[in-house]
Amino acid sequence: MTTNDALLDEILVRGLDDWIQACEVQSCTIEVCGAHTGDEMRRLSLAIIRHALELGLVRVGDVTTGAFRPWPGDVDAIVRRVEREWMALEDGPNLGDVCWLANTPAGDERARRVLRARKKLSQPASDAPSMPEKRLSPGYSPGVRIGTTWRPKRR
């Protein structure tokens, strides 16, 4: 899995339950990619937003009165708008700044696959060999210790 895939997967998983703000995309670039500078965070954020739009996994827009309103335009126009609004901010996006991302049904499905894979990885392997259960023969009785050796118990 590439860093881009991991970044996209993290954004989609977060978007499974709620819309994602631009500042959360930026946060993911730090957590997943180790981005350090504002320029690096912006570059990675714009690239992953473009990639997600091209794959049809997200829509970009605004949230007003509890409703998501997608921006009109093609991928290039939307990414240019995101970049323009991002660049207008002195320190990068904060809560509610720039744009919001909403998963498409295809984005939700990918996020669910990621969650299933993560769950599978976190569970112990069920196909690991186990120790056979010891079965004692009928009439067996534990021995008794006599000195340093064990001898069968007499009945």
SVG drawing of the C-alpha trace seen along z (x, -y; Angstrom):
<svg xmlns="http://www.w3.org/2000/svg" viewBox="-30 -35 46 87">
<polyline fill="none" stroke="black" stroke-width="0.4" points="0.0,0.0 1.4,-3.4 1.3,-6.5 -1.3,-8.0 -3.5,-4.9 -3.1,-5.1 -4.0,-8.8 -7.0,-8.4 -8.2,-5.4 -7.9,-7.4 -9.9,-10.3 -12.6,-8.0 -12.9,-6.1 -13.3,-9.4 -15.9,-10.5 -18.0,-7.4 -19.8,-8.9 -19.6,-12.6 -18.4,-15.2 -14.7,-16.0 -13.3,-19.6 -10.2,-20.7 -8.4,-21.1 -9.0,-17.4 -7.5,-16.5 -4.5,-18.6 -4.4,-16.7 -4.3,-13.4 -1.3,-14.5 0.6,-14.9 -0.6,-11.7 -0.3,-9.4 2.4,-11.1 4.4,-12.9 4.0,-16.3 5.9,-19.0 5.5,-22.3 2.5,-24.2 3.5,-23.9 3.9,-20.1 0.5,-19.8 -1.2,-21.9 0.5,-20.1 -0.5,-16.7 -4.0,-17.8 -4.7,-19.2 -3.2,-16.1 -5.3,-13.7 -8.5,-15.8 -7.8,-15.8 -7.2,-12.0 -10.4,-11.3 -12.4,-13.5 -11.0,-11.8 -11.8,-8.4 -15.4,-9.5 -14.9,-8.8 -15.8,-12.2 -17.6,-15.4 -16.3,-18.8 -18.6,-21.6 -19.9,-23.7 -22.0,-22.8 -24.8,-25.2 -27.6,-24.6 -26.9,-21.0 -26.9,-20.2 -24.0,-19.5 -23.9,-21.6 -21.5,-20.3 -19.6,-22.8 -20.3,-22.9 -17.6,-22.3 -15.2,-19.7 -12.3,-18.4 -9.8,-21.0 -12.2,-23.9 -12.9,-22.5 -9.3,-21.9 -8.3,-25.4 -11.0,-26.8 -9.8,-24.8 -6.2,-25.9 -7.2,-29.6 -9.2,-29.6 -6.4,-27.7 -3.8,-30.1 -5.9,-33.0 -5.5,-31.8 -2.4,-32.8 -1.8,-29.6 -3.8,-27.0 -7.4,-26.0 -9.1,-26.0 -12.5,-24.6 -15.0,-25.3 -12.4,-26.9 -12.0,-26.3 -14.3,-23.3 -15.9,-20.1 -15.6,-16.6 -18.5,-14.2 -18.0,-10.5 -19.9,-9.2 -21.4,-5.8 -18.2,-4.4 -16.2,-6.2 -18.3,-4.7 -17.9,-1.2 -14.1,-1.6 -14.1,-2.9 -16.1,0.2 -13.6,2.5 -10.7,0.7 -12.5,1.1 -13.1,4.8 -9.4,5.3 -8.3,3.4 -10.6,5.5 -9.3,8.7 -5.6,7.7 -6.4,6.9 -7.9,10.3 -5.7,13.3 -5.2,15.8 -7.9,18.5 -6.1,21.0 -3.1,21.2 -2.4,24.8 -3.6,25.6 -2.2,28.2 -4.3,31.4 -6.3,32.1 -4.7,34.8 -6.8,37.8 -6.0,40.2 -6.6,43.9 -9.2,45.6 -7.8,46.8 -5.0,44.3 -4.1,42.9 -1.4,40.4 1.8,41.8 3.4,41.1 6.8,39.8 9.3,42.1 12.6,40.4 13.5,38.7 11.4,41.0 7.7,41.4 6.1,44.8 2.6,45.8 0.2,45.8 -0.9,49.3 -4.6,50.0"/>
</svg>
